[in-house]
Amino acid sequence: MDGNGRWATQRGLPRTAGHIEGAKAVRATVETAARADVTTLTLYAFSSANWARPPAEIAALMRLFGQYLFTETRRCVEQSIRINVIGRRDRLSENLLRSIEQSERSSAAGSGMLLRIAVDYSSQHSIVQAARRAGPDADLTTEAFHRLLHEVDHCAYPTSEVDLLIRTGNERRLSDFLLWECAFAELHFSDCLWPDFDDQRFRCALEDYGGRQRRYGGLAADTR
Ligand code: FPP
């Protein structure tokens, strides 16, 4: 969800104003994704590397996450959306942890889309933790490692690999996001700044994905 800062700067506003506008785009995107029958939507809200930002910006983001969970959980429950926050939990405030647990608990019975919000998330950190948990298990399989990653990341529900990764803000990096799960992900890069990411742009990304030929290293059906 890149581009909140630039969106605000272009308007002579503080970066936090961009994050507030970004949260509105989050609301709209969750609704579009649910309507488009997306099974799992994962939002990269705060990477572990983001702790390097100024304390005031970090505090504003943490406040926004708490507010989002407070105001949106009921809406998610009404739409049968399950909420799950993934990432480290040992560095979040008690208040935010309580909000996360409450949102996860109250939306757990939903049968619709899974909304995963990545906060203090680092794929490299998760992979190292999962490897430690695995220990010297010579029979470790890809599936078993995937399950260990789920445990480390506090994934409350099993998910498969990422099908489509959308990155906004004219950036072309993975930035330590779901590196294991993105093994065969299709990538869609958008120049649009996150607060401007709307229904139409999301559908355009889905359409782009729909036109991709996923071969997983094999051959296309018509060349076999
Ligand atoms: C990265 O780009 C964006 C973030 C670190 C924050 C993302 C947060 C939100 C979209 C708001 C709230 C989220 C939820 C889940 C309620 P940047 O904005 O720092 O981009 P830039 O400086 O490159 O423009």
Residues whose N, C-alpha, C, O or C-beta is under 5 A from the ligand:
A	BS01	FPP	M1 D2 G3 N4 G5 R6 W7 H19 G22 A23 V26 Y44 A45 L64 F65 Y68
